[in-house]
Amino acid sequence: RELLDGDTIDQLGLELQRLAEPHCRHADAAHDLLLTLGDLTADELWARCDHAAATRADLERWLAELGDTRRIVAVRIGGEPRYAASEDAARLRDALGVNPPAGLPGAFLEQVADPVGDLVSRYARTHAPFSAADVARRLGLGEAVVRSALERLREAGRVVEGEFVPGRR
């Protein structure tokens, strides 16, 4: 917090979340966003679309097309409907208890070593300073589970722990 001001950190957060400029202009871009950011609601995907190049109806068509071709799955996380890349089906199943739909290729259903750690790690890569409570809320997990995953990531040198007070310059 001594090196970067709050505005810079806020801008970084927007860039990490692909909100600083529109990224979603076609179905492949929507899939890429889900691979990069993890599961998103339709509204969250729409916020990342180029509204000059696509309409909400286009996004809905892309989501239907991606679902029909099994590139994405519709899931419910924390009671909220979201979309996820099919490549994340095993992580979501093993970490969050999300049942993958029938018909996914076996490669997308193979067990992963640390599904919670993978999801928490992606959250850390795609967000500016955050708390364990933020991650727990997003993933619908207990805070202790997230803290444990963050500790493993910290020990592996993949995240750092510290204090950040927004707006303090």
Backbone as a printed PyTorch tensor [residue, N CA C, xyz], in Angstrom:
tensor([[[  0.8150,  -1.2030,   0.0000],
         [  0.0000,   0.0000,   0.0000],
         [  0.8510,   1.2550,   0.0000]],

        [[  2.1380,   1.1290,   0.3900],
         [  3.0090,   2.2950,   0.3450],
         [  3.4730,   2.5880,  -1.0750]],

        [[  3.4600,   1.5800,  -1.9480],
         [  3.9790,   1.7410,  -3.2990],
         [  2.9230,   2.1450,  -4.3170]],

        [[  1.6970,   1.7270,  -4.1040],
         [  0.6370,   1.9940,  -5.0690],
         [ -0.5100,   2.7300,  -4.4000]],

        [[ -1.0520,   3.7150,  -5.0980],
         [ -2.1960,   4.4130,  -4.5260],
         [ -3.4770,   3.6230,  -4.8010]],

        [[ -4.5270,   3.9900,  -4.1200],
         [ -5.8030,   3.2840,  -4.2190],
         [ -6.3710,   3.2620,  -5.6190]],

        [[ -6.2220,   4.3570,  -6.3710],
         [ -6.7440,   4.4020,  -7.7410],
         [ -6.0220,   3.3990,  -8.6370]],

        [[ -4.7210,   3.2690,  -8.4460],
         [ -3.9430,   2.3140,  -9.2410],
         [ -4.3830,   0.8900,  -8.9240]],

        [[ -4.5950,   0.6110,  -7.6720],
         [ -5.0300,  -0.7280,  -7.2750],
         [ -6.4410,  -0.9990,  -7.7860]],

        [[ -7.3110,  -0.0030,  -7.7240],
         [ -8.6640,  -0.1690,  -8.2710],
         [ -8.6090,  -0.4580,  -9.7720]],

        [[ -7.7620,   0.2580, -10.5010],
         [ -7.6190,   0.0420, -11.9430],
         [ -7.0880,  -1.3640, -12.2170]],

        [[ -6.1280,  -1.8020, -11.4310],
         [ -5.5990,  -3.1550, -11.5870],
         [ -6.7040,  -4.1870, -11.3750]],

        [[ -7.5420,  -3.9640, -10.3750],
         [ -8.6580,  -4.8740, -10.1260],
         [ -9.5880,  -4.9650, -11.3180]],

        [[ -9.8830,  -3.8300, -11.9450],
         [-10.7320,  -3.8230, -13.1410],
         [-10.0700,  -4.5730, -14.2940]],

        [[ -8.7660,  -4.3730, -14.4550],
         [ -8.0540,  -5.0660, -15.5240],
         [ -8.0020,  -6.5670, -15.2770]],

        [[ -7.7290,  -6.9730, -14.0490],
         [ -7.6810,  -8.4030, -13.7330],
         [ -9.0290,  -9.0760, -13.9620]],

        [[-10.0940,  -8.3480, -13.7230],
         [-11.4410,  -8.8840, -13.9010],
         [-11.9710,  -8.6640, -15.3230]],

        [[-11.1320,  -8.1460, -16.1970],
         [-11.5050,  -7.8960, -17.5970],
         [-12.6950,  -6.9360, -17.7010]],

        [[-12.7220,  -5.9610, -16.8040],
         [-13.7830,  -4.9550, -16.8070],
         [-13.3050,  -3.5940, -17.3040]],

        [[-11.9930,  -3.4170, -17.4450],
         [-11.4480,  -2.1290, -17.8590],
         [-11.7640,  -1.8310, -19.3220]],

        [[-11.8180,  -2.8650, -20.1320],
         [-12.1970,  -2.7150, -21.5360],
         [-12.9660,  -3.9650, -21.9320]],

        [[-13.8950,  -3.8310, -22.8830],
         [-14.7080,  -4.9870, -23.2570],
         [-13.8710,  -6.0810, -23.9190]],

        [[-14.1020,  -7.3150, -23.5100],
         [-13.3590,  -8.4470, -24.0570],
         [-14.2470,  -9.4030, -24.8310]],

        [[-15.5070,  -9.4090, -24.5360],
         [-16.3990, -10.4310, -25.0610],
         [-17.1290,  -9.9090, -26.2980]],

        [[-16.7200, -10.4430, -27.4540],
         [-17.3270, -10.0290, -28.7180],
         [-17.9180, -11.2040, -29.4930]],

        [[-17.7040, -12.4310, -28.9950],
         [-18.1980, -13.6370, -29.6690],
         [-18.1490, -14.8050, -28.6800]],

        [[-18.6800, -15.9340, -29.0890],
         [-18.7890, -17.0910, -28.2010],
         [-17.4270, -17.5460, -27.6840]],

        [[-16.4220, -17.5730, -28.5490],
         [-15.0990, -18.0170, -28.1020],
         [-14.5420, -17.1090, -27.0110]],

        [[-14.8020, -15.8200, -27.1170],
         [-14.3330, -14.8820, -26.0930],
         [-15.0550, -15.1240, -24.7710]],

        [[-16.3380, -15.4560, -24.8190],
         [-17.0770, -15.7730, -23.5880],
         [-16.4710, -17.0010, -22.9240]],

        [[-16.1590, -18.0220, -23.7260],
         [-15.5190, -19.2220, -23.1870],
         [-14.1600, -18.8790, -22.5780]],

        [[-13.3800, -18.0630, -23.2760],
         [-12.0660, -17.6610, -22.7670],
         [-12.1830, -16.9260, -21.4290]],

        [[-13.1980, -16.0700, -21.2930],
         [-13.4010, -15.3670, -20.0210],
         [-13.6710, -16.3600, -18.9020]],

        [[-14.4820, -17.3750, -19.1610],
         [-14.7940, -18.3700, -18.1360],
         [-13.5650, -19.1990, -17.7810]],

        [[-12.7180, -19.4810, -18.7540],
         [-11.4670, -20.1930, -18.4680],
         [-10.5410, -19.3410, -17.6050]],

        [[-10.4850, -18.0560, -17.9040],
         [ -9.5670, -17.1540, -17.2000],
         [-10.0850, -16.7570, -15.8190]],

        [[-11.3520, -16.3520, -15.7550],
         [-11.9060, -15.7900, -14.5210],
         [-12.6230, -16.8060, -13.6520]],

        [[-13.0110, -17.9190, -14.2290],
         [-13.8250, -18.8910, -13.5020],
         [-15.2960, -18.6100, -13.7600]],

        [[-16.1270, -19.2390, -12.9540],
         [-17.5710, -19.1350, -13.1530],
         [-18.0520, -17.6890, -13.0470]],

        [[-19.0480, -17.3600, -13.8800],
         [-19.6380, -16.0290, -13.8950],
         [-21.1390, -16.1390, -14.1260]],

        [[-21.8700, -15.1700, -13.6160],
         [-23.2950, -15.0880, -13.9260],
         [-23.4480, -14.5050, -15.3250]],

        [[-24.6490, -14.5860, -15.8680],
         [-24.9120, -13.9750, -17.1730],
         [-24.6750, -12.4650, -17.1020]],

        [[-25.0730, -11.8310, -16.0060],
         [-24.8510, -10.3870, -15.8580],
         [-23.3580, -10.0560, -15.7890]],

        [[-22.5970, -10.9010, -15.0960],
         [-21.1520, -10.6690, -15.0130],
         [-20.4960, -10.8230, -16.3840]],

        [[-20.9510, -11.7940, -17.1480],
         [-20.4360, -11.9340, -18.5140],
         [-20.8200, -10.7220, -19.3550]],

        [[-22.0700, -10.2920, -19.2380],
         [-22.5420,  -9.1510, -20.0100],
         [-21.7190,  -7.8940, -19.6890]],

        [[-21.3340,  -7.7190, -18.4500],
         [-20.5330,  -6.5570, -18.0550],
         [-19.1750,  -6.5450, -18.7550]],

        [[-18.7340,  -7.7030, -19.2400],
         [-17.4330,  -7.8130, -19.8950],
         [-17.5570,  -7.8370, -21.4220]],

        [[-18.7780,  -7.6650, -21.9330],
         [-19.0230,  -7.6830, -23.3790],
         [-18.8430,  -6.3000, -23.9790]],

        [[-18.4820,  -6.3020, -25.2450],
         [-18.4140,  -5.0700, -26.0200],
         [-19.8330,  -4.7590, -26.4690]],

        [[-20.4910,  -3.8370, -25.7960],
         [-21.8940,  -3.5330, -26.0710],
         [-22.0950,  -2.8710, -27.4320]],

        [[-21.0200,  -2.3760, -28.0230],
         [-21.1250,  -1.8150, -29.3660],
         [-21.0960,  -2.9150, -30.4270]],

        [[-20.5560,  -4.0720, -30.0730],
         [-20.4150,  -5.1620, -31.0330],
         [-21.4110,  -6.2980, -30.8030]],

        [[-22.0580,  -6.3140, -29.6490],
         [-22.9430,  -7.4300, -29.3170],
         [-24.1090,  -6.9510, -28.4650]],

        [[-25.1960,  -7.6690, -28.5640],
         [-26.3740,  -7.3870, -27.7410],
         [-26.5090,  -8.4620, -26.6730]],

        [[-27.3890,  -8.2120, -25.7300],
         [-27.6560,  -9.2190, -24.6990],
         [-28.1820, -10.5060, -25.3500]],

        [[-28.9610, -10.3720, -26.4130],
         [-29.4630, -11.5430, -27.1440],
         [-28.3080, -12.3330, -27.7650]],

        [[-27.2720, -11.6220, -28.2380],
         [-26.0860, -12.3080, -28.7690],
         [-25.4330, -13.1400, -27.6760]],

        [[-25.2730, -12.5460, -26.4940],
         [-24.6670, -13.2780, -25.3840],
         [-25.4930, -14.5190, -25.0560]],

        [[-26.7830, -14.3800, -24.9790],
         [-27.6410, -15.5280, -24.6840],
         [-27.5010, -16.6090, -25.7540]],

        [[-27.3860, -16.2020, -27.0050],
         [-27.1860, -17.1650, -28.0990],
         [-25.8380, -17.8600, -27.9550]],

        [[-24.7870, -17.0870, -27.6230],
         [-23.4630, -17.6780, -27.4320],
         [-23.4720, -18.6960, -26.2950]],

        [[-24.1270, -18.3350, -25.1890],
         [-24.1820, -19.2430, -24.0450],
         [-24.9150, -20.5320, -24.4140]],

        [[-25.9980, -20.4100, -25.1590],
         [-26.7390, -21.5990, -25.5960],
         [-25.8630, -22.4560, -26.5120]],

        [[-25.1830, -21.8170, -27.4420],
         [-24.2900, -22.5320, -28.3730],
         [-23.1600, -23.2320, -27.6120]],

        [[-22.5390, -22.5240, -26.6910],
         [-21.4470, -23.1080, -25.9060],
         [-21.9470, -24.2600, -25.0350]],

        [[-23.1560, -24.1260, -24.5070],
         [-23.7420, -25.2120, -23.7230],
         [-24.0730, -26.4140, -24.5840]],

        [[-24.6370, -26.1750, -25.7740],
         [-24.9960, -27.2580, -26.6840],
         [-23.7740, -28.0520, -27.1340]],

        [[-22.6580, -27.3690, -27.2690],
         [-21.4230, -28.0400, -27.7000],
         [-20.5820, -28.5080, -26.5120]],

        [[-21.1270, -28.4080, -25.3080],
         [-20.4860, -28.8680, -24.0620],
         [-19.1790, -28.1520, -23.7500]],

        [[-19.0340, -26.9110, -24.2280],
         [-17.8530, -26.1300, -23.8850],
         [-18.0340, -25.4140, -22.5580]],

        [[-19.2940, -25.1610, -22.1840],
         [-19.5810, -24.5760, -20.8760],
         [-20.7020, -25.3670, -20.2240]],

        [[-20.8170, -25.1920, -18.9170],
         [-21.8900, -25.8230, -18.1560],
         [-22.5930, -24.7610, -17.3260]],

        [[-23.8940, -24.9340, -17.1870],
         [-24.6720, -24.0810, -16.2880],
         [-24.5990, -24.7280, -14.9130]],

        [[-24.2370, -23.9470, -13.9040],
         [-24.0690, -24.4740, -12.5510],
         [-24.7590, -23.5550, -11.5500]],

        [[-24.8940, -24.0290, -10.3420],
         [-25.4350, -23.2160,  -9.2550],
         [-24.3900, -23.2370,  -8.1480]],

        [[-23.8980, -22.0490,  -7.8120],
         [-22.8730, -21.9180,  -6.7770],
         [-23.3540, -20.8840,  -5.7750]],

        [[-23.3720, -21.2670,  -4.5190],
         [-23.8540, -20.3540,  -3.4890],
         [-25.2850, -19.9290,  -3.7420]],

        [[-26.0840, -20.8110,  -4.3480],
         [-27.4780, -20.5160,  -4.6230],
         [-27.7040, -19.6390,  -5.8390]],

        [[-26.6360, -19.3320,  -6.5800],
         [-26.7170, -18.4030,  -7.7060],
         [-26.4210, -19.1460,  -9.0150]],

        [[-27.2590, -18.9360, -10.0490],
         [-26.9580, -19.5720, -11.3370],
         [-25.7680, -18.9040, -12.0100]],

        [[-24.8360, -19.7240, -12.4540],
         [-23.6310, -19.2210, -13.1190],
         [-23.2760, -20.1290, -14.2840]],

        [[-22.3240, -19.6790, -15.0660],
         [-21.7700, -20.4730, -16.1620],
         [-20.3080, -20.7190, -15.8570]],

        [[-19.8220, -21.8980, -16.2520],
         [-18.4170, -22.2410, -16.0480],
         [-17.9140, -22.9790, -17.2760]],

        [[-16.6280, -22.8610, -17.5380],
         [-16.0190, -23.6430, -18.6110],
         [-16.0990, -25.1130, -18.2280]],

        [[-16.3700, -25.9540, -19.1860],
         [-16.4650, -27.3930, -18.9180],
         [-15.1700, -27.9430, -18.3350]],

        [[-14.0600, -27.3040, -18.6710],
         [-12.7660, -27.7220, -18.1290],
         [-12.7210, -27.6320, -16.6070]],

        [[-13.6280, -26.8700, -16.0030],
         [-13.6650, -26.7150, -14.5490],
         [-14.6640, -27.6570, -13.8700]],

        [[-15.3200, -28.5150, -14.6200],
         [-16.3760, -29.3680, -14.0570],
         [-15.8730, -30.2020, -12.8770]],

        [[-14.7090, -30.8220, -13.0000],
         [-14.1940, -31.6640, -11.9130],
         [-13.8390, -30.8200, -10.6860]],

        [[-13.2430, -29.6570, -10.8950],
         [-12.9060, -28.7740,  -9.7650],
         [-14.1630, -28.3660,  -9.0090]],

        [[-15.1680, -27.9570,  -9.7650],
         [-16.4130, -27.5150,  -9.1250],
         [-17.1060, -28.6760,  -8.4220]],

        [[-17.0510, -29.8450,  -9.0140],
         [-17.6410, -31.0320,  -8.3810],
         [-16.9100, -31.3480,  -7.0790]],

        [[-15.5850, -31.4370,  -7.1570],
         [-14.8070, -31.8880,  -6.0080],
         [-14.6670, -30.8350,  -4.9150]],

        [[-14.6550, -29.5640,  -5.2900],
         [-14.4930, -28.5010,  -4.3020],
         [-15.8230, -28.0320,  -3.7310]],

        [[-16.8430, -27.9530,  -4.5850],
         [-18.0900, -27.3110,  -4.1810],
         [-19.3040, -28.2330,  -4.2060]],

        [[-19.1220, -29.4600,  -4.6720],
         [-20.2400, -30.3900,  -4.7420],
         [-21.1970, -30.1180,  -5.8860]],

        [[-20.7390, -29.4150,  -6.9130],
         [-21.5740, -29.1120,  -8.0780],
         [-21.6030, -30.3440,  -8.9760]],

        [[-22.7890, -30.8480,  -9.2570],
         [-22.9140, -32.0180, -10.1210],
         [-22.7560, -31.6240, -11.5820]],

        [[-21.7600, -32.2050, -12.2680],
         [-21.6110, -31.8800, -13.6840],
         [-22.7270, -32.5330, -14.4960]],

        [[-23.1120, -31.9080, -15.5910],
         [-24.1570, -32.5060, -16.4190],
         [-23.6430, -33.7490, -17.1400]],

        [[-24.5490, -34.5850, -17.5390],
         [-24.1950, -35.7720, -18.3040],
         [-23.6560, -35.3540, -19.6650]],

        [[-22.8080, -36.1850, -20.2070],
         [-22.3320, -35.9590, -21.5630],
         [-21.0160, -35.2280, -21.6830]],

        [[-20.4040, -34.8440, -20.5690],
         [-19.1020, -34.1740, -20.6490],
         [-18.0210, -35.2090, -20.9430]],

        [[-17.0050, -34.8310, -21.7040],
         [-15.8900, -35.7560, -21.9460],
         [-15.2200, -36.1560, -20.6320]],

        [[-14.7500, -37.3780, -20.5730],
         [-14.0960, -37.8940, -19.3720],
         [-12.9270, -37.0560, -18.9050]],

        [[-12.2220, -36.4340, -19.8470],
         [-11.0720, -35.5970, -19.4750],
         [-11.4870, -34.4410, -18.5710]],

        [[-12.7320, -33.9750, -18.6930],
         [-13.2100, -32.8670, -17.8690],
         [-13.7020, -33.3350, -16.5030]],

        [[-13.7240, -34.6490, -16.2830],
         [-14.2600, -35.1930, -15.0390],
         [-13.2040, -35.8840, -14.1930]],

        [[-11.9600, -35.8840, -14.6560],
         [-10.8860, -36.5240, -13.8960],
         [-10.6010, -35.7210, -12.6300]],

        [[-10.3140, -36.4660, -11.5720],
         [-10.0300, -35.8340, -10.2850],
         [ -8.7970, -34.9390, -10.3850]],

        [[ -8.8430, -33.8100,  -9.6850],
         [ -7.6870, -32.9190,  -9.6120],
         [ -7.1250, -32.9590,  -8.1940]],

        [[ -5.8430, -32.6820,  -8.0660],
         [ -5.1560, -32.8360,  -6.7810],
         [ -5.7000, -31.9160,  -5.6860]],

        [[ -5.9300, -30.6540,  -5.9900],
         [ -6.3510, -29.6810,  -4.9810],
         [ -7.4210, -28.7630,  -5.5750]],

        [[ -8.6470, -29.2540,  -5.7000],
         [ -9.6750, -28.4420,  -6.3650],
         [ -9.9700, -27.1260,  -5.6580]],

        [[-10.0250, -27.1280,  -4.3390],
         [-10.2740, -25.8770,  -3.6130],
         [ -9.1030, -24.9240,  -3.8200]],

        [[ -7.8940, -25.4460,  -3.7200],
         [ -6.7090, -24.6250,  -3.9400],
         [ -6.6880, -24.0270,  -5.3360]],

        [[ -7.1010, -24.8130,  -6.3330],
         [ -7.1560, -24.3000,  -7.7070],
         [ -8.1330, -23.1370,  -7.8260]],

        [[ -9.3190, -23.2800,  -7.2510],
         [-10.3280, -22.2210,  -7.3390],
         [ -9.8920, -20.9700,  -6.5820]],

        [[ -9.3090, -21.1670,  -5.4000],
         [ -8.8390, -20.0250,  -4.6040],
         [ -7.6610, -19.3470,  -5.3050]],

        [[ -6.7850, -20.1350,  -5.8980],
         [ -5.6410, -19.5770,  -6.6200],
         [ -6.1050, -18.7240,  -7.7940]],

        [[ -7.0890, -19.1940,  -8.5310],
         [ -7.6090, -18.4050,  -9.6540],
         [ -8.2280, -17.1140,  -9.1510]],

        [[ -8.9620, -17.1830,  -8.0480],
         [ -9.5460, -15.9670,  -7.4770],
         [ -8.4290, -14.9730,  -7.1580]],

        [[ -7.3560, -15.4670,  -6.5510],
         [ -6.2440, -14.5900,  -6.1860],
         [ -5.5910, -13.9680,  -7.4190]],

        [[ -5.4630, -14.7320,  -8.4960],
         [ -4.8440, -14.2090,  -9.7270],
         [ -5.7000, -13.1730, -10.4190]],

        [[ -7.0000, -13.1790, -10.1550],
         [ -7.9110, -12.3290, -10.9210],
         [ -8.5780, -11.2460, -10.0840]],

        [[ -8.0400, -10.9940,  -8.9010],
         [ -8.6050,  -9.9550,  -8.0380],
         [ -7.4900,  -9.1430,  -7.4000]],

        [[ -7.7880,  -7.8750,  -7.1760],
         [ -6.8860,  -7.0190,  -6.4150],
         [ -6.9950,  -7.4510,  -4.9540]],

        [[ -6.4590,  -6.7400,  -4.0010],
         [ -6.5290,  -7.2050,  -2.6170],
         [ -7.9270,  -7.6960,  -2.2480]],

        [[ -7.9520,  -8.8090,  -1.5370],
         [ -9.2140,  -9.4400,  -1.1600],
         [ -9.0410, -10.0990,   0.1970]],

        [[-10.1370, -10.4690,   0.7870],
         [-10.0970, -11.1780,   2.0670],
         [-10.5650, -12.6130,   1.8600]],

        [[-10.2590, -13.4520,   2.8210],
         [-10.7440, -14.8400,   2.7740],
         [-12.2640, -14.8530,   2.7490]],

        [[-12.8850, -13.9040,   3.4240],
         [-14.3500, -13.8270,   3.4340],
         [-14.8880, -13.5450,   2.0280]],

        [[-14.1810, -12.7120,   1.2460],
         [-14.5970, -12.4370,  -0.1280],
         [-14.6120, -13.7140,  -0.9560]],

        [[-13.5460, -14.4950,  -0.8450],
         [-13.4350, -15.7420,  -1.6070],
         [-14.4920, -16.7350,  -1.1360]],

        [[-14.6560, -16.8570,   0.1670],
         [-15.6310, -17.7960,   0.7220],
         [-17.0310, -17.4660,   0.2290]],

        [[-17.3660, -16.2030,   0.2270],
         [-18.6830, -15.7660,  -0.2390],
         [-18.8700, -16.1120,  -1.7150]],

        [[-17.8670, -15.8450,  -2.5230],
         [-17.9470, -16.1010,  -3.9640],
         [-18.1040, -17.5910,  -4.2670]],

        [[-17.3580, -18.4110,  -3.5370],
         [-17.3680, -19.8480,  -3.8180],
         [-18.4200, -20.6100,  -3.0190]],

        [[-19.0640, -19.9400,  -2.0810],
         [-20.0490, -20.6450,  -1.2610],
         [-19.4030, -21.6430,  -0.3170]],

        [[-18.2050, -21.3210,   0.1460],
         [-17.4560, -22.1840,   1.0610],
         [-17.3310, -21.5260,   2.4240]],

        [[-16.9560, -22.3090,   3.4070],
         [-16.6650, -21.7610,   4.7210],
         [-15.3500, -21.0040,   4.6880]],

        [[-15.2700, -19.9890,   5.5100],
         [-14.0640, -19.1700,   5.5360],
         [-12.8420, -19.9670,   5.9810]],

        [[-13.0190, -20.9260,   6.8920],
         [-11.8900, -21.7320,   7.3600],
         [-11.3050, -22.5690,   6.2200]],

        [[-12.1510, -23.0700,   5.3500],
         [-11.6910, -23.8560,   4.1970],
         [-10.8540, -22.9680,   3.2790]],

        [[-11.3150, -21.7620,   3.0500],
         [-10.5930, -20.8250,   2.1890],
         [ -9.2770, -20.4110,   2.8500]],

        [[ -9.3100, -20.1410,   4.1410],
         [ -8.0670, -19.7630,   4.8400],
         [ -7.0220, -20.8680,   4.7380]],

        [[ -7.4570, -22.1070,   4.8550],
         [ -6.5430, -23.2420,   4.7310],
         [ -5.9300, -23.2830,   3.3330]],

        [[ -6.7410, -23.0880,   2.3120],
         [ -6.2260, -23.0760,   0.9370],
         [ -5.2680, -21.9050,   0.7330]],

        [[ -5.6110, -20.7380,   1.2640],
         [ -4.7310, -19.5770,   1.1410],
         [ -3.4060, -19.8120,   1.8550]],

        [[ -3.4460, -20.4790,   2.9860],
         [ -2.2100, -20.7860,   3.7170],
         [ -1.3190, -21.7120,   2.8830]],

        [[ -1.9100, -22.7380,   2.2500],
         [ -1.1260, -23.6290,   1.3830],
         [ -0.5100, -22.8380,   0.2250]],

        [[ -1.2880, -21.9350,  -0.3550],
         [ -0.7770, -21.1190,  -1.4560],
         [  0.3130, -20.1600,  -0.9800]],

        [[  0.1460, -19.6130,   0.2320],
         [  1.1740, -18.7210,   0.7850],
         [  2.4740, -19.4870,   1.0200]],

        [[  2.3580, -20.6860,   1.5830],
         [  3.5510, -21.5110,   1.8290],
         [  4.2590, -21.8760,   0.5340]],

        [[  3.5070, -22.0260,  -0.5460],
         [  4.0830, -22.3530,  -1.8500],
         [  4.5870, -21.1050,  -2.5830]],

        [[  4.4250, -19.9210,  -1.9710],
         [  4.8890, -18.6830,  -2.5800],
         [  3.9880, -18.1780,  -3.6970]],

        [[  2.7420, -18.6190,  -3.7130],
         [  1.8260, -18.2380,  -4.7950],
         [  0.9200, -17.0730,  -4.4320]],

        [[  0.7730, -16.7620,  -3.1490],
         [  0.0450, -15.5740,  -2.7010],
         [  0.8280, -14.9570,  -1.5520]],

        [[  0.5780, -13.6850,  -1.3140],
         [  1.1770, -13.0180,  -0.1700],
         [  0.0490, -12.5300,   0.7270]],

        [[  0.3750, -12.4210,   1.9810],
         [ -0.6140, -11.9510,   2.9500],
         [ -0.1750, -10.5830,   3.4200]],

        [[ -1.1420,  -9.7220,   3.5930],
         [ -0.8100,  -8.3900,   4.0610],
         [ -2.0650,  -7.5930,   4.2850]],

        [[ -1.8570,  -6.3670,   4.6790],
         [ -2.9700,  -5.4850,   4.9680],
         [ -3.0460,  -4.4150,   3.9090]],

        [[ -4.2450,  -4.1300,   3.4790],
         [ -4.4660,  -3.0600,   2.5170],
         [ -5.7040,  -2.3110,   2.9800]],

        [[ -5.5630,  -1.0070,   3.0770],
         [ -6.6850,  -0.1820,   3.4640],
         [ -7.0450,   0.6920,   2.2630]],

        [[ -8.1790,   0.3770,   1.5850],
         [ -8.5460,   1.1540,   0.4040],
         [ -8.7100,   2.6330,   0.7300]],

        [[ -8.3140,   3.4590,  -0.2120],
         [ -8.4930,   4.8980,  -0.0590],
         [ -7.4100,   5.5820,   0.7410]],

        [[ -6.5420,   4.8060,   1.3840],
         [ -5.4620,   5.4110,   2.1650],
         [ -4.2630,   5.6380,   1.2560]],

        [[ -3.7970,   6.8400,   1.1760],
         [ -2.6950,   7.1490,   0.2570],
         [ -1.5280,   7.7140,   0.9780]]])
